[in-house]
Amino acid sequence: MTPLRGAQGHAGLGLRIVAGAIAVAGLFLPAAEAFASWDDKLTLFAEEKDTHDDNVFRISKDADPATVINSSSKGDTYRTTSLGFNLDAPVSRQRFQAGYTWNDNRYNQFNDLDNQGHDARATWLWQLGNDLSGQLGYSETSAMASFAFTQSRTLDRLKTRQAFFNAAYLVTPRWRLQAGARGLEQTNGDPQRQIYDVNVRYTDVTLSYVTPANTSVGLSARTEDGRFPNPGSTVDNAYGQDSVGIVADWTLSGVSHVNARADRVSRRYAHVPEQNFDGNIARAQYDWKPTGKFSLAAVAQRDIYPYLDIGSSFVLVRGGTLRPTLSLTEKIDVSGVFEYNVRDFLGNPGLASGVPSGRTDRVRSAAVTVSYRPARTLTLLMSAQREARSSNVAFVDYAVNVVSIAARITF
């Protein structure tokens, strides 16, 4: 391909994406006019995105793709059409927030991966008097599960539902009591992975001392109860977890802020006590915004990985993340996410997860996104991501490059 034809091809791709976004946006015009009286409380949007992924199934460099996925090619390009809305409506001292996104994904080569999904959420931020406030909410997502831990061609539709309630009460002007409960249910569409369906219930209570500058430090206690409703012929990985720790929220200056917690965790398995774990976990986030155009969030953690989509009962993750954001002009923003972590698979290796004993993965990823707003209602986005995983277990390593271009129209 000549440089001229390549440039014309990229230009044509961009025009098709913008044209597609405008076309699907037309579906919203009647609704937009009907809700005009909401005075910007309701935002409707349409987005068209093209993505190229050069290793869709996250296959190891040592594996033959023809054997693993019946194809000589590991990469593909797919198009995603998204329609949705966001609502943010204050009513007296209450606030109601909601959002819904429907998406349709269509692959050029791996057509068996074509799928539709959605992301829905609703939250009531409630306030009673001056001292009592909290949140009541629900969220639901339906999407294709990541191939990073299956590395096969089987499509798994993952559905996750969460409901939560929390409250904060100022017992005195200096002491705040917080409590909450959350429930999570996750189901897998692939019958072979339904042994990983899980129901988890969480509770937490925190008592904090609050300074006039709104800096706080306190003691927290949390419980977690996990159940696997479809263990099949594998050992039931049901568990209970308790933790006690210190939490802190500290504004260091007008441009920097720290949020941190450290816990002592005890996890007990009802049927596989050899998986029991006692240890320390911690997470800290530092936010720095020296100017109105630049900000940086840095996260360091030693924590229990959200195992729910990786096929293991317990994974400990250690690492860090950097998230810089820069506004080059009023219309152009650049943001990045740079992450490195080490994942130790501590769950029982063969009983439920099938994960080899003593497995340790190292994951490095870097992503950059550029957004351009040529008009108030139109945003163009370009992103590039590189991710690589190495491991002490054969054939679970991979490297992948993902690039995308999108156009979003809001009204």
C-alpha positions as CSV (number, residue, x, y, z in Angstrom):
1,M,0.0,0.0,0.0
2,T,1.4,3.4,-0.9
3,P,1.5,6.2,1.7
4,L,-1.2,8.1,-0.2
5,R,-3.6,5.1,-0.3
6,G,-2.9,4.5,3.4
7,A,-3.7,8.1,4.3
8,Q,-6.9,7.9,2.2
9,G,-7.8,4.6,3.9
10,H,-7.4,6.1,7.4
11,A,-9.3,9.2,6.3
12,G,-12.1,7.1,4.9
13,L,-12.3,5.1,8.1
14,G,-12.6,8.3,10.2
15,L,-15.3,9.6,7.9
16,R,-17.2,6.3,8.1
17,I,-17.1,6.4,11.9
18,V,-18.3,10.0,12.1
19,A,-21.0,9.2,9.5
20,G,-22.1,6.1,11.5
21,A,-22.3,8.1,14.7
22,I,-24.4,10.8,13.1
23,A,-26.7,8.1,11.6
24,V,-27.4,6.3,14.8
25,A,-27.7,9.7,16.6
26,G,-30.7,10.4,14.4
27,L,-32.6,7.8,16.4
28,F,-32.3,10.0,19.4
29,L,-33.6,13.2,17.9
30,P,-37.3,12.8,18.8
31,A,-36.4,11.8,22.4
32,A,-34.0,14.7,22.7
33,E,-36.7,17.1,21.7
34,A,-39.1,15.5,24.1
35,F,-36.7,15.8,27.0
36,A,-35.5,19.3,26.2
37,S,-37.3,20.6,29.3
38,W,-35.0,18.6,31.6
39,D,-32.5,21.5,31.3
40,D,-29.3,19.4,30.8
41,K,-30.2,16.9,33.5
42,L,-30.5,14.2,30.8
43,T,-27.8,13.6,28.2
44,L,-28.3,11.3,25.3
45,F,-25.4,9.9,23.2
46,A,-24.5,7.8,20.3
47,E,-21.0,6.4,19.6
48,E,-19.4,4.5,16.7
49,K,-16.0,2.9,17.3
50,D,-13.6,0.8,15.2
51,T,-11.0,-1.3,17.0
52,H,-8.1,-3.4,15.8
53,D,-6.9,-6.1,18.2
54,D,-3.9,-8.1,17.1
55,N,-4.3,-11.0,19.6
56,V,-8.0,-11.3,20.3
57,F,-7.8,-14.5,22.2
58,R,-4.6,-13.6,24.2
59,I,-2.7,-16.6,22.8
60,S,0.8,-17.4,23.9
61,K,3.6,-16.7,21.5
62,D,4.5,-20.4,21.9
63,A,1.1,-21.7,20.9
64,D,-0.1,-22.4,17.3
65,P,-3.2,-20.4,16.7
66,A,-4.4,-22.9,14.1
67,T,-4.5,-25.5,16.9
68,V,-6.0,-23.3,19.6
69,I,-8.6,-21.2,17.6
70,N,-8.7,-23.0,14.2
71,S,-7.3,-19.9,12.5
72,S,-3.9,-18.8,11.2
73,S,-4.6,-15.2,12.2
74,K,-4.8,-14.1,15.9
75,G,-6.0,-10.5,15.1
76,D,-9.2,-9.0,14.0
77,T,-11.0,-5.6,13.6
78,Y,-14.4,-5.1,15.0
79,R,-17.0,-2.2,15.1
80,T,-19.0,-1.2,18.2
81,T,-22.2,0.9,18.0
82,S,-23.3,2.3,21.4
83,L,-26.5,4.2,22.3
84,G,-27.3,5.4,25.7
85,F,-28.2,8.1,28.2
86,N,-27.0,9.7,31.5
87,L,-29.2,11.3,34.0
88,D,-28.2,13.5,36.9
89,A,-31.2,15.1,38.6
90,P,-31.1,17.0,41.9
91,V,-34.5,17.1,43.7
92,S,-34.4,19.3,46.8
93,R,-31.6,17.8,48.9
94,Q,-31.8,14.5,47.1
95,R,-29.9,13.5,43.9
96,F,-30.9,10.8,41.4
97,Q,-28.3,9.5,38.9
98,A,-28.9,6.9,36.3
99,G,-27.3,5.7,33.0
100,Y,-27.8,3.1,30.4
101,T,-25.5,2.0,27.5
102,W,-26.5,-0.5,24.8
103,N,-23.7,-1.7,22.5
104,D,-23.5,-4.0,19.5
105,N,-20.1,-5.5,18.6
106,R,-19.5,-6.9,15.1
107,Y,-16.2,-8.7,14.1
108,N,-14.8,-8.8,10.6
109,Q,-13.3,-12.2,10.8
110,F,-14.4,-14.0,14.0
111,N,-18.1,-13.6,13.4
112,D,-18.9,-16.1,16.1
113,L,-17.9,-13.4,18.6
114,D,-20.6,-10.9,17.4
115,N,-22.5,-9.9,20.5
116,Q,-24.7,-7.3,22.2
117,G,-24.3,-6.1,25.7
118,H,-25.4,-3.3,28.1
119,D,-24.3,-1.4,31.1
120,A,-27.0,0.0,33.4
121,R,-26.9,1.8,36.7
122,A,-29.1,3.8,39.1
123,T,-28.2,5.6,42.3
124,W,-30.1,7.6,44.8
125,L,-27.8,9.9,46.8
126,W,-30.1,10.6,49.8
127,Q,-29.8,13.2,52.6
128,L,-31.8,13.4,55.8
129,G,-31.2,16.6,57.8
130,N,-27.7,17.8,58.1
131,D,-26.0,14.8,59.7
132,L,-27.4,11.7,57.9
133,S,-26.7,10.8,54.2
134,G,-25.9,7.9,52.0
135,Q,-26.5,6.0,48.7
136,L,-28.9,3.4,47.5
137,G,-28.1,1.9,44.1
138,Y,-28.1,-0.9,41.6
139,S,-26.0,-1.7,38.6
140,E,-26.0,-4.4,35.9
141,T,-23.6,-5.3,33.1
142,S,-23.7,-7.8,30.3
143,A,-20.6,-8.2,28.2
144,M,-18.2,-10.7,26.7
145,A,-15.8,-12.0,29.3
146,S,-12.1,-11.3,28.8
147,F,-10.1,-14.0,26.9
148,A,-7.0,-13.3,29.1
149,F,-7.7,-16.3,31.3
150,T,-9.5,-18.7,29.0
151,Q,-7.3,-18.2,25.9
152,S,-9.8,-20.2,23.8
153,R,-12.3,-19.3,21.1
154,T,-15.4,-20.0,23.3
155,L,-17.5,-16.9,23.8
156,D,-18.6,-16.4,27.4
157,R,-21.3,-13.9,28.1
158,L,-20.7,-12.5,31.6
159,K,-23.6,-10.9,33.5
160,T,-22.9,-9.0,36.7
161,R,-25.5,-7.5,39.0
162,Q,-24.8,-5.4,42.1
163,A,-27.0,-3.7,44.7
164,F,-25.7,-1.6,47.5
165,F,-26.8,0.6,50.4
166,N,-24.6,2.8,52.6
167,A,-25.1,5.5,55.2
168,A,-22.9,8.1,57.0
169,Y,-24.0,9.8,60.3
170,L,-22.2,12.6,62.1
171,V,-22.5,11.4,65.7
172,T,-20.7,14.7,66.7
173,P,-19.1,17.4,64.5
174,R,-15.8,15.4,64.8
175,W,-17.0,11.8,64.7
176,R,-18.6,10.1,61.7
177,L,-20.1,6.6,61.7
178,Q,-20.4,4.8,58.3
179,A,-22.0,1.5,57.5
180,G,-22.9,-0.3,54.3
181,A,-24.0,-3.5,52.6
182,R,-23.5,-4.8,49.1
183,G,-24.5,-7.9,47.1
184,L,-23.0,-9.1,43.9
185,E,-24.2,-11.9,41.6
186,Q,-22.2,-13.0,38.5
187,T,-23.2,-15.6,36.0
188,N,-21.3,-17.1,33.0
189,G,-23.0,-17.8,29.7
190,D,-20.6,-20.6,28.8
191,P,-21.8,-23.9,30.4
192,Q,-18.2,-25.0,31.0
193,R,-17.6,-21.9,33.1
194,Q,-20.8,-21.8,35.2
195,I,-18.8,-23.5,38.0
196,Y,-17.4,-20.0,38.5
197,D,-20.9,-18.4,39.0
198,V,-20.7,-16.6,42.3
199,N,-22.8,-14.7,44.8
200,V,-21.0,-12.5,47.2
201,R,-22.3,-10.4,50.2
202,Y,-20.3,-7.6,51.7
203,T,-20.8,-5.5,54.9
204,D,-18.6,-2.8,56.4
205,V,-18.6,-0.4,59.4
206,T,-16.2,2.5,59.9
207,L,-15.8,5.0,62.7
208,S,-13.7,8.0,61.7
209,Y,-12.4,11.2,63.3
210,V,-13.0,14.2,61.0
211,T,-11.0,17.4,61.3
212,P,-12.4,20.9,60.3
213,A,-10.4,20.6,57.1
214,N,-12.3,17.4,56.3
215,T,-9.3,15.1,56.8
216,S,-10.3,11.9,58.4
217,V,-8.8,8.8,60.0
218,G,-10.6,5.8,61.4
219,L,-11.1,2.1,62.1
220,S,-12.9,-0.1,59.7
221,A,-14.3,-3.7,59.9
222,R,-15.5,-5.6,56.9
223,T,-17.0,-9.0,56.1
224,E,-17.3,-10.9,52.9
225,D,-19.2,-14.1,52.2
226,G,-18.8,-15.9,48.9
227,R,-20.9,-18.8,47.5
228,F,-20.6,-20.7,44.2
229,P,-24.1,-22.1,43.3
230,N,-22.9,-24.4,40.6
231,P,-19.8,-26.2,41.9
232,G,-20.5,-29.3,39.7
233,S,-18.1,-32.1,40.3
234,T,-15.4,-29.7,41.7
235,V,-14.9,-28.9,45.4
236,D,-17.1,-26.1,46.6
237,N,-15.0,-23.0,47.1
238,A,-17.4,-21.2,49.5
239,Y,-15.6,-18.9,51.9
240,G,-16.0,-16.3,54.5
241,Q,-13.6,-13.3,55.0
242,D,-13.2,-10.8,57.8
243,S,-10.9,-7.8,57.9
244,V,-10.0,-5.0,60.3
245,G,-8.0,-2.0,59.4
246,I,-7.2,1.7,59.4
247,V,-8.6,4.1,56.8
248,A,-7.4,7.6,56.1
249,D,-8.5,10.5,53.8
250,W,-6.1,13.4,53.9
251,T,-5.9,16.6,51.9
252,L,-2.2,17.5,52.0
253,S,-2.6,20.8,50.2
254,G,-4.8,22.6,47.7
255,V,-3.3,20.4,44.9
256,S,-2.7,17.0,46.5
257,H,-4.8,14.4,48.3
258,V,-4.2,10.9,49.7
259,N,-6.8,8.2,50.3
260,A,-5.4,5.0,52.0
261,R,-6.4,1.9,53.9
262,A,-4.5,-1.0,55.5
263,D,-6.2,-4.2,56.7
264,R,-5.5,-7.5,58.4
265,V,-7.4,-10.1,56.5
266,S,-8.6,-13.6,57.5
267,R,-10.2,-15.8,54.8
268,R,-11.6,-19.2,55.6
269,Y,-12.9,-21.9,53.2
270,A,-15.7,-24.2,54.4
271,H,-14.6,-27.2,52.3
272,V,-10.9,-26.6,51.5
273,P,-9.2,-25.3,54.6
274,E,-5.8,-25.7,52.9
275,Q,-6.7,-22.5,51.0
276,N,-7.2,-20.5,54.3
277,F,-5.3,-17.2,54.2
278,D,-4.2,-14.7,56.9
279,G,-2.3,-11.7,55.8
280,N,-2.0,-7.9,55.4
281,I,-3.4,-5.9,52.4
282,A,-3.2,-2.2,51.7
283,R,-4.1,0.3,49.1
284,A,-3.1,4.0,48.7
285,Q,-4.0,6.6,46.1
286,Y,-2.3,9.9,45.7
287,D,-4.0,12.6,43.6
288,W,-2.0,15.6,42.4
289,K,-3.3,18.5,40.4
290,P,-0.7,21.2,40.3
291,T,-2.4,23.2,37.5
292,G,-5.8,23.3,35.9
293,K,-4.5,21.5,32.9
294,F,-2.6,18.6,34.4
295,S,-3.5,15.9,37.0
296,L,-1.9,12.7,38.1
297,A,-3.3,9.8,40.1
298,A,-0.9,7.2,41.5
299,V,-2.1,3.9,43.1
300,A,0.0,1.4,45.0
301,Q,-1.6,-1.8,46.3
302,R,-1.2,-5.2,47.8
303,D,-4.7,-6.5,47.6
304,I,-7.0,-9.4,46.8
305,Y,-7.6,-9.4,43.0
306,P,-11.3,-9.3,41.8
307,Y,-11.1,-13.0,41.0
308,L,-14.6,-13.1,39.7
309,D,-13.7,-13.2,36.0
310,I,-10.3,-15.1,36.1
311,G,-11.2,-18.6,37.1
312,S,-9.4,-18.8,40.4
313,S,-10.7,-18.7,43.9
314,F,-8.0,-16.4,45.3
315,V,-5.4,-14.2,43.7
316,L,-3.1,-11.7,45.5
317,V,-2.0,-8.7,43.4
318,R,0.9,-6.4,44.1
319,G,1.7,-3.4,42.0
320,G,1.0,0.1,41.0
321,T,-0.8,2.3,38.5
322,L,-0.2,5.8,37.1
323,R,-3.1,7.8,35.4
324,P,-1.9,11.2,34.0
325,T,-4.3,13.6,32.3
326,L,-3.3,16.7,30.3
327,S,-5.4,19.3,28.6
328,L,-3.4,20.5,25.7
329,T,-6.0,23.0,24.6
330,E,-9.7,23.7,25.3
331,K,-10.6,21.1,22.8
332,I,-7.8,18.5,23.1
333,D,-7.1,16.2,26.0
334,V,-4.5,13.5,26.4
335,S,-4.8,10.8,29.1
336,G,-2.8,7.6,29.9
337,V,-2.9,4.5,32.1
338,F,0.3,2.8,33.0
339,E,0.1,-0.3,35.1
340,Y,2.4,-3.1,36.5
341,N,1.3,-5.8,38.8
342,V,2.3,-9.3,40.0
343,R,-0.5,-11.8,40.6
344,D,0.1,-14.8,42.9
345,F,-2.6,-17.5,42.5
346,L,-3.1,-18.7,46.0
347,G,-6.4,-20.6,45.4
348,N,-6.3,-24.4,45.6
349,P,-4.7,-25.3,42.2
350,G,-6.6,-28.3,41.0
351,L,-9.7,-28.6,43.1
352,A,-11.8,-25.8,41.5
353,S,-9.9,-23.5,39.3
354,G,-7.6,-25.8,37.4
355,V,-4.9,-23.2,37.8
356,P,-1.4,-24.8,38.2
357,S,0.1,-24.7,41.7
358,G,2.4,-21.8,42.5
359,R,1.4,-19.8,39.4
360,T,2.7,-16.2,39.3
361,D,1.9,-13.8,36.5
362,R,3.4,-10.4,35.7
363,V,1.3,-8.0,33.8
364,R,2.5,-4.7,32.2
365,S,0.1,-2.4,30.3
366,A,0.2,1.1,28.9
367,A,-2.6,3.0,27.2
368,V,-2.9,6.5,25.8
369,T,-6.1,8.2,24.7
370,V,-6.4,11.5,22.8
371,S,-9.8,13.2,22.6
372,Y,-10.7,16.1,20.4
373,R,-13.9,18.2,20.6
374,P,-14.4,20.1,17.4
375,A,-17.9,21.0,18.6
376,R,-19.8,21.1,21.9
377,T,-21.7,17.9,21.0
378,L,-19.1,16.0,19.1
379,T,-16.0,14.2,20.5
380,L,-13.4,12.3,18.5
381,L,-11.2,9.8,20.3
382,M,-8.1,7.8,19.4
383,S,-6.5,5.3,21.7
384,A,-3.6,2.8,21.7
385,Q,-2.9,0.1,24.2
386,R,0.0,-2.4,24.7
387,E,-0.4,-5.2,27.3
388,A,2.0,-8.1,28.0
389,R,1.8,-11.0,30.5
390,S,4.6,-13.3,31.5
391,S,4.3,-16.3,33.8
392,N,6.1,-19.2,35.4
393,V,3.5,-21.4,33.7
394,A,3.9,-22.4,30.1
395,F,1.5,-21.1,27.4
396,V,-0.3,-18.5,29.5
397,D,1.9,-15.6,28.5
398,Y,0.7,-13.2,25.8
399,A,1.3,-9.8,24.2
400,V,-1.4,-7.7,22.5
401,N,-1.7,-4.3,20.8
402,V,-5.1,-2.6,20.6
403,V,-5.9,0.6,18.6
404,S,-9.2,2.3,18.2
405,I,-10.9,5.4,16.8
406,A,-14.3,6.6,17.8
407,A,-16.8,9.4,17.4
408,R,-19.4,10.3,20.0
409,I,-22.3,12.7,19.6
410,T,-24.2,14.0,22.7
411,F,-27.3,16.0,23.0
